[in-house]
Amino acid sequence: MSFKMHFGHDIYHNRTDKRKLTQQQVADAVFISLREYQKIEKGEISPGSEIFLRLVFFFNIDIQAYRKDLSEYPPSIL
């Protein structure tokens, strides 16, 4: 599983809920379709690099802190 796929599966959904945003609002903010955002949030697809960065900036996510948390998982899981 890629870093971007694992990252999106948990983080985007939690951030959307925490900010009390709809999926449509997030999709509009990062210039993608609602369906594409839903698939990213569910972990069905991995966002491309550009969309990944838009989501990271939109949600103001500290990638280094998240990456450090992931280092605790065995490589076979990631």
C-alpha atoms as an extended CHARMM CRD file, in Angstrom:
* protein
*
        78  EXT
         1         1  MET       CA              0.0000000000        0.0000000000        0.0000000000  PROA      1               0.0000000000
         2         2  SER       CA              1.4270000000        3.3720000000       -0.9530000000  PROA      2               0.0000000000
         3         3  PHE       CA              1.9860000000        6.2030000000        1.5020000000  PROA      3               0.0000000000
         4         4  LYS       CA             -0.6170000000        8.3220000000       -0.2880000000  PROA      4               0.0000000000
         5         5  MET       CA             -3.2070000000        5.5260000000       -0.2200000000  PROA      5               0.0000000000
         6         6  HSD       CA             -2.7440000000        4.8310000000        3.4980000000  PROA      6               0.0000000000
         7         7  PHE       CA             -2.6510000000        8.5370000000        4.2420000000  PROA      7               0.0000000000
         8         8  GLY       CA             -5.9210000000        9.2330000000        2.4710000000  PROA      8               0.0000000000
         9         9  HSD       CA             -7.8360000000        6.3130000000        3.8230000000  PROA      9               0.0000000000
        10        10  ASP       CA             -7.9040000000        7.5540000000        7.4380000000  PROA      10              0.0000000000
        11        11  ILE       CA             -6.8930000000       11.1790000000        7.4820000000  PROA      11              0.0000000000
        12        12  TYR       CA             -9.1870000000       12.8120000000        4.9280000000  PROA      12              0.0000000000
        13        13  HSD       CA            -12.3830000000       11.3820000000        6.3850000000  PROA      13              0.0000000000
        14        14  ASN       CA            -11.4280000000       12.3930000000        9.9340000000  PROA      14              0.0000000000
        15        15  ARG       CA            -10.4620000000       15.9080000000        8.8670000000  PROA      15              0.0000000000
        16        16  THR       CA            -13.6520000000       16.3550000000        6.8640000000  PROA      16              0.0000000000
        17        17  ASP       CA            -15.7630000000       15.3240000000        9.8640000000  PROA      17              0.0000000000
        18        18  LYS       CA            -13.7580000000       17.3740000000       12.3460000000  PROA      18              0.0000000000
        19        19  ARG       CA            -14.1230000000       20.5330000000       10.2710000000  PROA      19              0.0000000000
        20        20  LYS       CA            -17.8140000000       19.7790000000        9.7230000000  PROA      20              0.0000000000
        21        21  LEU       CA            -17.3710000000       19.9620000000        5.9750000000  PROA      21              0.0000000000
        22        22  THR       CA            -19.3120000000       18.0360000000        3.4030000000  PROA      22              0.0000000000
        23        23  GLN       CA            -17.4830000000       15.8530000000        0.9400000000  PROA      23              0.0000000000
        24        24  GLN       CA            -18.7270000000       18.1860000000       -1.7800000000  PROA      24              0.0000000000
        25        25  GLN       CA            -17.1270000000       21.1940000000       -0.0740000000  PROA      25              0.0000000000
        26        26  VAL       CA            -13.7620000000       19.4240000000        0.0960000000  PROA      26              0.0000000000
        27        27  ALA       CA            -14.0090000000       18.2610000000       -3.5080000000  PROA      27              0.0000000000
        28        28  ASP       CA            -14.8380000000       21.7920000000       -4.6660000000  PROA      28              0.0000000000
        29        29  ALA       CA            -11.9640000000       23.2680000000       -2.6480000000  PROA      29              0.0000000000
        30        30  VAL       CA             -9.3830000000       20.9950000000       -4.2860000000  PROA      30              0.0000000000
        31        31  PHE       CA            -10.9910000000       21.0940000000       -7.7650000000  PROA      31              0.0000000000
        32        32  ILE       CA            -12.0150000000       17.4480000000       -8.1310000000  PROA      32              0.0000000000
        33        33  SER       CA            -15.3390000000       15.7110000000       -8.5380000000  PROA      33              0.0000000000
        34        34  LEU       CA            -17.3560000000       14.5720000000       -5.5630000000  PROA      34              0.0000000000
        35        35  ARG       CA            -17.1110000000       10.9510000000       -6.7110000000  PROA      35              0.0000000000
        36        36  GLU       CA            -13.3080000000       11.1540000000       -6.9850000000  PROA      36              0.0000000000
        37        37  TYR       CA            -13.0480000000       12.5670000000       -3.4680000000  PROA      37              0.0000000000
        38        38  GLN       CA            -15.3510000000        9.8620000000       -2.1290000000  PROA      38              0.0000000000
        39        39  LYS       CA            -13.1450000000        7.1680000000       -3.6780000000  PROA      39              0.0000000000
        40        40  ILE       CA            -10.0120000000        8.7820000000       -2.2200000000  PROA      40              0.0000000000
        41        41  GLU       CA            -11.5940000000        9.0800000000        1.2060000000  PROA      41              0.0000000000
        42        42  LYS       CA            -12.6710000000        5.4230000000        1.1580000000  PROA      42              0.0000000000
        43        43  GLY       CA             -9.2260000000        4.2940000000        0.0380000000  PROA      43              0.0000000000
        44        44  GLU       CA            -10.5270000000        2.9220000000       -3.2540000000  PROA      44              0.0000000000
        45        45  ILE       CA             -8.0820000000        5.0420000000       -5.2510000000  PROA      45              0.0000000000
        46        46  SER       CA             -4.8830000000        6.8740000000       -4.4830000000  PROA      46              0.0000000000
        47        47  PRO       CA             -4.8110000000       10.5650000000       -5.4290000000  PROA      47              0.0000000000
        48        48  GLY       CA             -2.2710000000       11.7250000000       -7.9530000000  PROA      48              0.0000000000
        49        49  SER       CA              0.5840000000       13.8370000000       -6.6290000000  PROA      49              0.0000000000
        50        50  GLU       CA             -1.0720000000       17.1600000000       -7.4810000000  PROA      50              0.0000000000
        51        51  ILE       CA             -4.3740000000       16.2740000000       -5.8320000000  PROA      51              0.0000000000
        52        52  PHE       CA             -2.5380000000       14.7520000000       -2.8560000000  PROA      52              0.0000000000
        53        53  LEU       CA             -0.6970000000       18.0500000000       -2.3120000000  PROA      53              0.0000000000
        54        54  ARG       CA             -3.9080000000       20.0670000000       -2.6830000000  PROA      54              0.0000000000
        55        55  LEU       CA             -5.5310000000       17.9330000000        0.0220000000  PROA      55              0.0000000000
        56        56  VAL       CA             -2.4970000000       18.2190000000        2.3040000000  PROA      56              0.0000000000
        57        57  PHE       CA             -2.4800000000       22.0120000000        1.9890000000  PROA      57              0.0000000000
        58        58  PHE       CA             -6.2570000000       22.3020000000        2.2840000000  PROA      58              0.0000000000
        59        59  PHE       CA             -6.3220000000       20.2740000000        5.5020000000  PROA      59              0.0000000000
        60        60  ASN       CA             -3.0530000000       21.8230000000        6.7500000000  PROA      60              0.0000000000
        61        61  ILE       CA             -1.5660000000       18.3880000000        7.4530000000  PROA      61              0.0000000000
        62        62  ASP       CA              1.9310000000       17.9820000000        8.8640000000  PROA      62              0.0000000000
        63        63  ILE       CA              3.2830000000       15.2100000000        6.6270000000  PROA      63              0.0000000000
        64        64  GLN       CA              6.4530000000       14.7430000000        8.6760000000  PROA      64              0.0000000000
        65        65  ALA       CA              4.5030000000       14.0580000000       11.8670000000  PROA      65              0.0000000000
        66        66  TYR       CA              2.2300000000       11.6300000000       10.0610000000  PROA      66              0.0000000000
        67        67  ARG       CA              5.1520000000        9.9120000000        8.3590000000  PROA      67              0.0000000000
        68        68  LYS       CA              6.8380000000        9.4350000000       11.7310000000  PROA      68              0.0000000000
        69        69  ASP       CA              3.7010000000        7.6870000000       13.0140000000  PROA      69              0.0000000000
        70        70  LEU       CA              3.7570000000        5.3710000000        9.9990000000  PROA      70              0.0000000000
        71        71  SER       CA              7.3570000000        4.3520000000       10.6760000000  PROA      71              0.0000000000
        72        72  GLU       CA              6.0680000000        2.2650000000       13.5890000000  PROA      72              0.0000000000
        73        73  TYR       CA              4.2590000000       -0.0970000000       11.1810000000  PROA      73              0.0000000000
        74        74  PRO       CA              6.1580000000       -3.0700000000        9.7460000000  PROA      74              0.0000000000
        75        75  PRO       CA              7.0390000000       -2.5380000000        6.0460000000  PROA      75              0.0000000000
        76        76  SER       CA              4.7700000000       -5.4200000000        5.0140000000  PROA      76              0.0000000000
        77        77  ILE       CA              1.6870000000       -3.4650000000        6.1530000000  PROA      77              0.0000000000
        78        78  LEU       CA              2.5960000000       -0.3770000000        4.1800000000  PROA      78              0.0000000000
